[in-house]
Amino acid sequence: EASRISDLPKFMGKYLSIQIPVEPNAVRWNSLSEKLIVKLLKLFGSYTCLLVIVILNIVVIAGIYQDTYGWISEEMSPYVVTFFISLFNVCIPAISKILTSYESHSNETSFERSLYIKMICSRWINSVFVYFLVIPFTDRLTGKRSLVRMVGLLFISEIILAPLLIIFDPFYIYNQYIAGPRALNQSQMDSNFKGVKFSLADRYTTLTKVLLLCFFYATIYPATYLFCCISLIIKYKVDKYMLFRRWN
C-alpha cells in the first residue's frame, strides 16, 4: 500500500483525495457556499425542534392514557392513544421535510440521510418506546389499558388505518377532483394532476418501524409475528399501487 501511494503523482507537494462525484442533478448548488459553523447550527436547530415536537407528542399521549384532562373514559383511551400515534406517524414525514429543508446539504444523498435519521428516530420513539414511558409496569400485561392490548391495537391500526390514510390522501383528492377541474389554464391543471413526490426515507422508516415493533414485543405478545407479516404484505401491495398509479 505504501509503495502504491508513493507512485501516485503529487499536486503542489501533496497527495490529492479524489472521490467519485455525484450526479449534477443531485448537487444542491445553493448550499455549497455555506460555512461549516452555519451548517452545524442549522442541524442543531432542526434536530432540537424535532426533539421538542416528539416530547410534546409524548406528553399528549401520556395525558390521554392517564386521563389527565378528564375527557376520555378508560375503555376509549387505548383507541384514542392508538389513533394519535398513527396520526403522528403520518405527519412525521411532512414535519421532517420542513425541518430538513432549512438545513444546508451539499447533495441529495446527505439530505435524504438527514431526513431518514429524523423519521426513523421519531417513528421508533412514537411507535415503540413511548409505551414504556407511558404505561406503568403493573399494567403492562393485564387490564383494559395493558401494554399487550395497546400493541395489538397499534398493529391493527398499521394494518387498516395506515393504508387507508395513504390511499385516501385528502391532498390528492382535493387536487384531482376539486382544484384540477377548476384550474384557470392548462399549466395549473397539469400541476394539480402530478403525483405526490416519492420518498425512500419515508418508506424505509415505515417498514423498520413495523419490524422493530414486532421484534421488541414478541416475547410478551407472540401474535406480533402474524400481525407484522400481514402488515408488510398490505404495505407492499399499497406501495406497489401508489408507485405505479400516483406517486411521482
N, C-alpha and C positions, 0 to 999 in steps of 0.2 A: 504493500500500500504506500509506504513511504517513497519507494522508487518511482511509482506511478505519479504521485503528486509532484515529485521533483522534475518529472518530464513535462509537466504542463507549463505553458508559457505564462509569464507574468505580465501584469499591466501596471506600470509605474512602480515596479518592485513588489507588488502584492498579488496573491492568488485571488482570482475573482470567484465569487459564489454565484454560480449560474443555475437558474431554475427554469423549468418549462413554464412559459407564460400561459395565462388563462386566455380564453377566447375574448375577442374585442367586445362582444355584446355582453360579456359577464363582468366587465370592468365598470365600477361605479366612479365615473370620472370626476364628479363634483366633490368626492371625499378624498381624493388623492393628495390634496394640498393641506389637509388638516394636520395639526401638530399632535404629537403623541399625548401630551397632557390634556388636550381638548378631547381626544378620543376616549381617554380613561375617565374623564369627568362625565362625559355623556353616557358611557357604560355604567358608571356608578349610579347616575341619576335614574336611568331606565330600570336597573335591577332593584333599586330602592323603591321606586314607585310600584313595581310588581310585587315586592315583598309586602308593602303596605296593603295592596289590594287583596293579597292572599290572606293576610292576618284579619282584615275586615270580614272577609268571607267566612273564615273560621269562627269569628265572634258571632256572626249572624246565625250560622248553623248551630253553634252551641246554645244560643239563646232560644232558637226554635226547639231544639231537642229537650232542653231543660225547662221549657215553657216559662221562660223568664218574663215574657210580655203578657201572658195570660190570655192569648188569643186562640190557641190550638189545644185540642184535647189530647190525652195521652195516646188514644188509638190512632189519631190522624197525624201526629208528629213524625213518625217514621216515613210516611208518604210525602209529607211536605219537605222533610230534610232531603230525601232522595230526589225530589223534583228540583230543589235548589242546587244540589250537587251536579245534576245533569245539566241544568241551565247554565251554571258557571263553566262547565266543561265546554259547552257550545260557545260561550262568549270569550273563552281564553284565546283562541286564535286571533280574533279581532283586536283584543287588548294587547296581545304580544306584538302584532304587526304595527300598531300605532306607536308603541314604546320603541320598537326596534327601528322604526323609520326616523327617529331623532338621533340615532347613533351614526357614527362615521365608520364605514367599512370600505375597504379598497376593492372588493369584488363580491359577486353574488354568493359565492361559497361561504365567505365569512358572515355575510348577512343571514343566510339560511342556518348556519351553525348557531349563531346567537339566538335566532328565532326558535330553533329546536330546543335549546337549553331552557329558554323561558317556558315554553309549552310543557316540556316533559317534567320540569320541577314543579310547576304549578298544578298540573294534572295529577301527578303522583301524590302530592300533598292533599289535594282536594278529594281524590277518589279513594285513596288507600289509607294514608296516615292520619287523616282527620278523625277517623273513628276512635283511634287510641287517645286522641286529645279530648274528645267529647264524651264518649261512653265510659262510665265508671267501671272499675274492674269487676264489681259484684254483679253487674248487669250485662256482661258480655256473652253469657251462654243461655240464660233464661229470661223470660219476661216479654212483654209486648214491645219493648224498645231495645231488645237484646242485639248484640253485635251480629249474631248469626242471621237474624231476621233482616237487619239493615243491609248486610252484604247481599242477601238474596234479592231484596227489593232493588238494590243498585244494579245487579245483573239483569233483572227483568227490565229495568229502565234502559240498560245498554242494548238489550235485545229488541225492545219495542219502541221506546220513546226516541232514542238517539237516531235510528234510521229514519223515522218519520219526520224528525226535525230537519234532516238533510234533504229528504225528498220534497217535502212541502216547505221549501225555503220561502219565507214571505217576501224577501227582496227579489227573488227570481219571479215569483208570481206577479208581483207589482210591475216589474219591468216588462214582462211578457204580455200581460193581459190588460194592464191599465195605462202605463206610461208609453209603451211601444205603439199601440194603435192610435194614440192621441198625439204623437210627435208632429211637429210643425214641418219638418223636412226629412229627406231620406237619410241624411247622416245621423240625425238624432234617433231615428227609428232603428237604424243598424246598430248603434251603440247600446240600445236597450235590449237587443236580441243577442248580444255577446254573452258567452258563458262566464261563470264565476272563475276567477283565477285559481288554478290548482296548486296546492302547496304540499310538498313531500313531508315537511316537518309536521304538518297537521295530521296527516295520515299515519306516519310512523308513531307519533305520540299516542294516537288513538289505539293502535294495536298494542303497544308496550304497556299502556295503562290497563287494558283488559288482562293481559298476561300477568302483570305484577299483582293485580287484584286476585287473580286465580291462585297463583302460587303462594301468595302471602297468607291467605286464609284457608288454604286447602286442608290444613291439619285439623282445624276445628269444624270445617264445613266441606266435606269431600265432594258435595254436589257442584262445587265451583268448576270442576273439570268439565262436567257436562254443559253447564251454562257458558263456560268460556268457548267450548267447541261450537255451540250453536251461535254465539255472538260473532265469532270470527267468520263463520260461514255466511251469515247475513251481511256482515260488513263487506265481505268480498263481493257478494252479489250486488249490493247497493253501490259500492265504489266502482265496480265494472260498468254498471248502467250510467252512473254520473259521469264517468270518464269519457264514455263514448257519446253521450247524449247532451250533457250540459256543461261540464267543466271545460275551461279554456286551457 
